[in-house]
Amino acid sequence: MRGRSGLPGAGSAFSTDAPSAAVWAFAPLAIASHRIARNNLEIPRRDPTTPGEITAEEYQHPRAVALADNGGMTPAPASALLLFCATLCIAFSPAARAQSPDASDWGFYGGDAFGEHFSSLDEINRENVTHLQVAWTYRTGELGAGFARAGKLAFEATPVLAFGALYVETPTNIVIALDPETGKERWRFDPHIDRSRRYSEGASRGVSVWEESDPKRQVQKALCTHRVFTGTLDARLLALDAETGKPCPDFGTNGQVDLTQGVHIIDPSAYLITSPPAIRGDTLVVGSAVGDNRATDVERGIIRGFDAHTGAQRWSFDPIPDSPTHPAAGEWNLTQAAATGAGNAWGVMSVDEDHGLVYVPTGSAAPDYFGGARQGSNQFANSLLALDAATGKLTWAQQLVHHDLWDYDLAAQPILVDIEVNGIPVPAVIQATKSGMIYVFERTKGRPLFPITERPVPRSLVPGEQAAPTQPFSSIASVVSQRPIQPQDAWGITFWDRGKCRDLIASHRNEGIFTPPDTRGTIVSPGNIGGINWGGVAFDPRRQRVFAAVNHLPMVVTLIPQQDLPKAMAADSNPNAEFARQAGSPYAMRREPLLSPWGLPCTAPPWGSLVSVDLRRNRIVWQVPLGSTAGLGPWFAPTREFGTPNMGGPIATAGEIVFVGAAMDSYFRAFDLETGRELWKYRLPAGGQATPMTYRAGRTQRQFLVISAGGHGGLGTPSGDYVIAFALPGLNRK
């Protein structure tokens, strides 16, 4: 699934991308206890693994380079000195520097360009977080009126702070600038996408902001020295003046670039942009979301670089081979590669300014669940790519799923950190995955810092399919179980439903993680929503810990011969089932959660968790259920902390807190970073399936905590149009 993933429901007959709205309902849970959920979080911890040997000579941190002596400099002409002085006055004045994205408390989707989702602010901390109050609420007004697939909308945006404003984007690409202290609207821009089109996705994760760094351009240009960039559901790249919200006239045509140009578009409603562009210098890097389950031959997942001033395309890179000289050509049947699509980058990318690299996570080649028409490992699908941001040239790549048959796209943003190895800080990139595994690579060459082992996995029993014989397993402790789901693992609140689940599990194939889809039905665990999805992870640099919101919901995937598809659809009465045609392959696909007759998962809770992983000691520090059954079952069902499927990610702060929404119960929560204990929660007026952010604003530099609350069509959470800011009342501030 390309733009986001959700749980199946009773919507359209065919799934092109994310499932339809509706989710399994919770039945009475009076007999059960939340202790079950906590006990089942005891995933076996692995012994600490020593990362690869690193020497100080091999890795010199780029920020440690000494400045050269300036002796012998020729005095500059007076005009140049004046320009230089004027530039210094602009660039280093407190007002200007406080407003630039790099100096902002949260100037990027992931907090900073590294994507760590960590804030050094500590005014809100574990001692006073219980005093948090709503500081302001803003309503975007976007509730899906006139939108063809309004039930599919998902408000996944994380606002960014720059140039004295807070910028947020609705699922329909309306960009809004707010006063960060009061939440009052300053400007609003509507690109007027075609609301009658049935887009395969209905989400945007936000915008990117950019500041002109060329002194001559700063002086010469009156408009658009500060820009807001975003992509749209109808595949346009927009450039707006950050001060006024007006399109930048020198960018593309009237402030926009048509991203369908240069791409073979088969279905305009299934080629879109759902994540903010990455920016390095004056180059914008853009991926795409592709509805890839509809056929083998869909749009290619081309990654492109554009000039931030003019919108001119500078380079493109296709993860799927387009010629015999392509670096992945040896891993494909080139005839099949020419007739294959997707392999696209729909998630958020990260930029390494020091090394000039952009880190790109890619998804599966089309379609997700049958690979007979794309034999081989399918490099560079399901890979972490390091591209030269200026040229698009591949620097290195690591494929984390070979020949994907499970919809295990790399959805999470790569995060750039310094990992301590033998006492030496090594520039590293962390990639979390839907498979529940976390990988860490040295940033410039892509060498694993924690060993990766190719291990045998179950083979395919489907004629025409050639599943990969091995998969790359990380030595870092997995945040999900990898063992087979067996009949004795069946869970239920009575003997009756537990017995039904036991029979259901016994009737399907499952030999552990990476069991290929089958015509009799395969239990895929983790399911297509993860593991760790687009919400990604947060990183505490001092403790060297990763925090992740994790899903634990197995799916049943059944391959259906194409000639049997109409009959199967007509006979299916399960409201949680969805179908994908996978045209061009011998098999269509049916997918549904592994549920009991009462609509509860057949596996024991938790069904969603928040996990802390210590990279120093390679162990799971704590795991707690994320989400409760509040509001999700009948009126007489008691609330239990069983954890729920979730969408959205956590952030961590120097106040020793992890903040996260994401869960289906619409609560926004704060957890003790050290212990995992829940410290505070607030019931949002709509689903909080977005990653929060935090910043300072106002005369007293008060710390604010902000989350978008608009619901998620795929999860079936309550819809809305809220942006809500929290802060401490005056007496409780430090």
N, C-alpha and C positions, 0 to 999 in steps of 0.2 A: 504494500500500500504506500502510495507516494506522498501525499500531502500531510496526512495524519492517519492514525488508525483508530478504529472504534469497535465496539461490540456489535455483533449482528442483530438485526431486528427485522420486523415485518415491514419492509419498505418496497422498493422497486424489485422486480423479479430478478434482475441481474445486478451484480456488484461490479462496477468498473474500477473502483478504488476503495474508499473507506466504506464500511457497512452502513446500512440504513439505521435510522434512529429507533431506539427501543432497546431495553436491556432486561436481563433476567430479573425477576422480582424476588424479594426475600420473603420466605415463609416464616411462620412463628418459630422463634428460637429459644423458647422458655427453658427447654431441657438442657440446651448447650451452655457452655461457659466460655468467657473470653480467654480462660486459661488454655483452652485447646489451641487457640490461635497463637498464643505466645509459645507454647510448647513446640508447636510445629515449625517455629522459626529457628530451631536448633539445627541448622545446616552444618554438617561436619566441617570443622576448620582444618585447613591444611597446615602442614608444618611450614615454618618460615622458609622462604626460598631466597637464596642469595642472588641478586641480580648479576648480570654480566660484569666482569671486571672492567673498571674504568680508571684511566690514569689521568693525572692532572695535565700531562703534556698533550693527551689526546683531545681533551675538551677544555678549551679556554672560554669561559663565559664571555660573550661579546660585550657586555657592559663593563667588563674589567679592562678594556683596551685603553691605554693611556693616550692623552691628547698630545699631538706633535707640537714641538717648539715653533713659535711663529717668528723667529728671528729672520731678518732679511726681507721682511715684507715691504713692498713698495706702497707708499701712501696712495690712498684712493683719491680720485677726483672729488672736488667739493660736492658736485651733484650726486655722486654715488653715496657720499657720506651722509648727505641729507636724507636720501632715500633709505639708507641703512638705519639712520637714527629714527626716522619716522616709523619704520617697520618695527624696530625694537620697542618704541613707545606703545605700538598697537599690541605686539605679541606678548610683551612682558608686563603690561599693566594688570593689576589684580583683577579688574573686571573682565578683561578679555580672557586671561588664562583660566579664570574660574568657569568660563562659559564653554571652553573648547571641549570636544568629546574626550580627549586624552586626559584632561585635568578634572573632568566631571566625576562625581561620585558614582554615576551609572550612565556612561555615555555610549554604551554598546548593549546589544541584546544580552550578552553574557556578563554584563557589568563592565568589563574592559575588553580590549581587543583579544586578550588571551582566553576569554570565555570561562573564567574560573567560577563565576557565580558566587563570588566572595566579596564582602564589604568590610573595610577596616573601621566602619563606624561602630561605636559602642554605647551611644547615649541610651539606646534601648538594649537592655541586657537581661540576664537571667534573674536578677534581683527585682527588676521593676516591670517586666514584660506583662505581668498580670494587670497593670494599670492602663494598658493601651486602650485608646478610644478612637472612634471615627473622627477624623479631623475634617474631611470633606468628602463629598460624593458627587461624581459627575455622571450624567446620563448621555450616552452618545446619540440616542434616538434610533439606532439601528436594531430593529426587531424583526427584520425579514419581510417587511411589507412588499408585495410584488415580486419577491425573489422566488424563482421557480422551485428551488429546493430549500426552502426556508428551514425545514426540519433538519437539514444537514449542516447548518451554520454552527461554527465553533469559535468562540471569542478566546483565542489563544495568545493574544498579543502581550508582550512585555514592553511597557513604556521605556523610553530613553530620555535622559536629561542632558540638554546642551543649550548653549546660547541663551540661558535664562528661561528656558521653556521646557515643558514636558510634552513629548510627542508620542501619540498613540494612534493605532490604526484599527478600524473595525474589520470584521470578517469580509466585508464587501469593499475594502480598500479605501474607505473614507479616512483621510488623514486629518488629525486634529491636534492643535497646539493648545496647551493649558498652562495657566499660571501654576507653578509647582507648589506655592504656598497656600493658595485658596481653591485651586481646581476650576477657576473661571476660564471659560473658553476665550482664546485670543483670536484664533482663526480656524477655518475649516475648509478642506478641499475635497470635493467629490469628483472622482474621475468618470463617474457615470458608466460603470460597466453594464453590459446587457443583462438585466435582471431576469429576462425570460429564458436565458440559456441554462441548460441543466448541467452545470459544472460538476465535474467528478469530485471536487472538493469545495468547501465553503469556509476557508480559514485564512488568516494571515497572522504571522507571529510578530509582525512589527516592522519598523523602519530602521534605516541606517542614516546617520548624520555625518556631514563632512564639512571641513573648513579649508578654504583656499590657503595654501602655504606659500605660493609664489608671491614675493613682495611686489613685483611689478603688477601682477594681476590684482593684488589687493588694493593698490592705489588706483589703478585704472578703472576697475569695475565698481559700479554703484550698486548693482543688484546681484544677488545669488553668490556672494562670497561665502555665505553659509548655506548649505543645501541639505535637503531631506530627500533621500532616495528610497524608493520602494518598487516592488513588482506587483502585478495585479492578476486577478483570476482570468482575465482575458489576455494575458501574456504581453503586457506593456511594461516598460521600465520608465518610471516617472522621476523627474527632478523638480523639486519645489524650492522656492526661496524660503529659508527657515524663518525669516522675519515676517513675511507676509502671507505665505501659503500659495503664492501665485507661481505658475509654471515658469521655469527658467527658459527664456526665449532662445538662448544659444545652445540648448541641449536637444539634440535630435530635431524633431519637428514640433515646434511649440511646446517644448518641455517633455517630450516623450519619444521612446524608441519602440518600434514594433518588434517584439522578440520572436514572432513567428517567421520573420524573414530569415532565410537560410536554413529553415527546418522543414522537413517534409511533414506537413500537418495532415493527419488522417481524420481526426475528430477535434475541432476547435474547442470543444467543451472539456477535453481531457488533456490539454496542455496548458499549464498554468504556473504561476509563481506563488509560493506560500511562505517563503522565508526571506528575511531581509538580505540584501546584497552584502558581500564582504568587500572591504575597501582597504587597499594598500597604496599609499601615495595618492596618485590621481587615477588609479585603475579600479573599476568596479568589477567584481567577479559574481556572476549570476548562474545559478543552476535552474532546475525546473521540476515541477511535479507532473507526473504522467500517469494516467489511468491505465495501468499495465496488465490488468487481469482480463481485459476484454479480448485480447488476441495475441498471437506471436509477433506480428508485424505492427508495432505501434511506433510512436514518435521516439527518436533517438534522444538519449540523455546528454546532449552536448553541453559542456561547460564553457562559458564565454567571458572574455574580458572586454570592458568598454571604457572609453575615455570619460572621466568624470566631468570634463568641461564641455565636450561637444556631443557625447553619446556615440561617437564613432567606434565600431568594433575593432579591437586591437588583435585579438587572437581567439581561437576556439580549440577545445580538446574534447574528443569523443572517447569515452571510456571503452566503447565497443570498437573493435578493429574496423577501420574503413579502407584499409589498404594492406598489402603484404609487408610494408615497412613499419606498420604500427607496432609499438613495443609489446602489445599483448597478442599479436597475430599467431604466435606459436601455440597459444592455449585455446585456440578456436578452430572450428571448421569455417573457413572464410566464406564459403557459399552460404552457410547458415547464418554467419554473422551479418551478412548483407541483408538478410531478411528478418533480422531480429531488432527489437527496439528496447527502450528504457535503459537500465544501468545508470539511472539518473541520480543527480544530487538534489534531493528535495529538502533536506534538513539545513541547519545553520552551519556555516563554515567559520573557520578561525584564521587569523592572520598573524604571522610572525614578522614584525617589522624589521628586527635585527637581521634575519636571514633572507628576507624578501620572499617568503613562501606563504601560500595559502593552502590550508589543510581542508580537504574535501571528502566528506563521507558519501559513498554511493550506495544505491540500492540494487535490487535484483534485476537481471535481464528478464524480458517478458517471455511467457507469462510466469507467475509466481510458482505454480505448483506442478508444472510438467516441463521438463527440460530436454525432451527427446529431439526437439528442433534446434537446440543450442548445445550440442555436445561439447565436452571439455570442461575445464574449471571455470570458464567464463570470466577470466581477468578482463577488465578491471571493475567488474560489477562487484558489489558487496565488499568494497575495498576502501581503505584510507589512502587517499592520494595526496602527495605533497607536490604542488605545482609552483613553478616560478610565476609569481604574481604579475611580473612585467611582460612575460612572453608566453605563458601557458605551457611551457616545456615541463615534462614530467621529471621531477627530481628523484622521487622514490615512491614505491607503492607497497602496501601490505594487504593481501586479500584475507579477510577474516571469516568468510564463508565460501567454500568451494561449491560451484554449481548449485546455487540456492534453490531449494524445493519447499521452503517453509515461510516465505515472505519475511526473512530475517534481514531486511534493509539495515544499513547503518544509519539510524535515525538521529542519534544524539550528536550534539555539537562536540567536536574534538576540543579538549581544553589543554592549554599550553602552560606548563608548570616547570619549576625546577625540582627535580627529584634528587634526594640525597643518596649518593652511591659511594660507599667507602669514604664518607665525610666530604665528598666533592659534590657541589650542586651541578647537576647535569640538565641542560635544556631538554625537556621531554614533552611528549604529547600523549594524553590519555584518551583512549576511545572506549566508551561504554557501548554495549550492544543489546539487541533484543534477545540474544541467546543467554543473557545474564552474565556473560564473561566480560572482564575488563582487561584491556591490553595497554601496555605502556611502551613507547618507542622513543629512542633518542631522536631528537627533532631534525637534525640536518641530514642524517644518512638512513634513518628508519630502522636502525638496529634494535631488536627487542631488548628492553632493560630487565624484563622478567621473562624467563624462558617460555617458549611456545613449542608444544609437542604435537606432531601429527599423529592422531590416534585413529584406529579403525572404527568405523561406524556402520550401522546396519545398511545392507544393500537393498536396492529396489527390486520388487517382485513384479513390476509392471512392464509388459512388453514395450520395447522401444525406448525405455528410460535407462540411462547409465548414470546412476548416482555416483558422486565422488566416493572413493573407497576410504578416504581419511578426511578428517577435519582438524583445523588448528585449535588446540585447547590451550588456554592461558594457564599459567601456574599460579596466578592470583586467585584467591578464594572466590568461588562463584557465588553470586547472590541469589541463585535459584538452584533447585534440585535438578540433577542431571540423570538420576536413576530412572529405570522403567516404572511406570504406573501399573500396578498389578491389582487383581481383583480384591485382595485382602486390604488394599489401601482405600477402598470405598468408604465414603463418609456420608452420614445422614443424621437427621434428628430423631429418627425412629428406626426400628429393625426393618420396617417395610421399605422405606425409601433407600436405606443402606443396601438392602438386598437387590433392589432394582439397579442401583448404581454398580453393584458388584457384577451383575449380569451384563450391564452395558459395557463396562471396562473389559470384561472377558471376551466380548464379541468384536472388539477392535484390536488392531495391531498397535503395539507400543513396545519398543525395545530400548527405551531411553531417548535422550536427546538425539536429534538428527535422524529419527526414524522416517523414511520417505513416505509420502502419501501412497494410498493403496485403494483399489477398487472396493475393498470390503470396509474401508474406513480406517484411518490412522489417528491415534491420539497424539496430537502435536503439543509438546510441552517443553519449554514455554510456548504459548500461543503466539499469534502474529502481532499482538500488542506488546509482547515482551514478557519477561525481562524489562529492560530499560528502553523506553521509547524516546520520542523527540524532546521530552522534558530534560533529558540529560542528567548531569551530575554537578554537584558543587564540590569545591576543593578547599580545605583548610591548609594553607602553606606551612603554618607553624607546626601543626601536628602531623602533617603529611597524610591527611585522611580524606577519603572520598565519601560523599553522601548521595544516596540515590533513592528515588521513589521507584519501587519494583512491583511488577504485576506477577501474579501466580494463578493464571486462569488457563487451563488446558483447552484446546479446541479439537474438535473432530473434523478432519478433512477427508472427504471421499471423492475419488475420481470417478466420473460417470462417462461411459462411452457416448460420443456425440449423438448417435442415433437414439439413445435412450433418454436424452435430456428432456424433451417435451413431456414424456410420460412421467419422469421423475418429478418434474416441477408441478405437474397437474395433481399428482398423488400426495405431494408433501403438504402437511397441515401444520408443521412446526413453525410458529411465528418467529423463532430465533434463527432459523436457517436462512442462508443466502446462497445464491448461485452465481457463478462466473462462467461465461461462455468459453473462454480460452480458444477462440476461433483460430483455425490453422493448426491446432493440435488434435490428436485423436480423442482427447478427454476434456470434458467440462469439469467444473469443480463445485462441490457443495461444502459449506463450512458452517459450523455452529459451535457454541460453547458446550463443554461436557457437563450437562445438567441432569439433575434428578427429575422425576415427574412433577415435583413440587416447585421446580424452577430454581433450585439451589445447586451450586457446584457439587459435583460428585467427589471432589477431593477436599481434604480437611483444610480449614482456614489456617493461616491468613490467605486472603485472596488479593491482598495488596499490602506492601510493607515499606517502611523507611529503614534503610540499612546504612551503617557506617563501616567502612573498610579502611584499616590501617595499612598503608603501603610500607611503612618502616618495618613492621613485624609480619606483614602478609597474613593478616587475620581479620575476621569479622569482629568488630568491637561490640556492636550491639545491633539488634534488629527488633523493631516494634511494629505491630499492626498499624496500617495507615488507613483510617476511615472506619466508620461505624455503620450500622444498619439503620440509623436514624432517618426516618422519612422514606425509607425504601421498601417497607413491607406493609402488611395490613395494620390497621389501627391498633389491633390487640397484640401485635408482635413486640416483645421487649427489645430494647436497643442493646446491641452487643458490639464490642470492639473486635470485629472479625477481620478488619481490613477489607477494602474494596478495590476493584480495578480502578486505575487512575490515569489521568493524562495531565501533564504539566510537571515541572521540576522544582527542586528545592533551591534555596540560597542559604549560605552560611555567613555569619557576621562575627566581628571581633567582640561582640557582646555575648559570645558563647552560646549562640542560638542558631538553630536551623528552622527556617520558616518554609512552610509548604501548604498549598491548597490541594489541587489535583484529585482528591478522592471524590467519590460519588455522593457523599452526604452533604456537600456544599460547605463544609467547615474549613476555615483558614486556621492553621495551627502553628504553634511554636514549640519546639522540642529543645531540651537541654543538649547542647552539642556534645558534651562529655559522656552523658549517661543514656540519652535517648528518652528521658522522662518527659511526658507531655506537660508543658508549663502553662499554656494558654490556648484557647480556641474561640473563634467567633463564627457564628452562623451567617454566611453570606446570603444575600437575597436571590442569588442565582448561582449556578455551578461555577466553581473557581478553577476551571481547567486551563490555567495559565501559570507561568512562572512569575513570582513576585519580584520586586526590586526595591531599593532603598536609596535615600539621598538626604542631603541637608538643604534647607531653604529658609528664606526670611531673614529679618534683621538679626535674630538671635541664633540663626543657623540650627533650627530645630530639625531633628531627624524624623523623616517620614518613611512609612512603609506602604507600598502601593501594590494592588493586585487588580487585574481585570476579572470581572465576574459576569459572564454572559452565557454560561452553559456550553454544553458540547453535544451536538446532535448525535454523534456516534455512541456516546455513553448514555444518552437519554436524560441528562441532568437538566434541572430547570433553566430555561432560557432567560436572558435579560440583556441589559446594555450598560452595566455599571462599571465605573472605574472608582475604586474606593481607596482613600488614603487614611492611614492610622498614625497616631502620634501619642506621645505622653502628655498628660495635662501638666501645667506649669509646676505644680508642687512636687511632681514625681521625677522631674528632670534633674540631671546631675548638675 
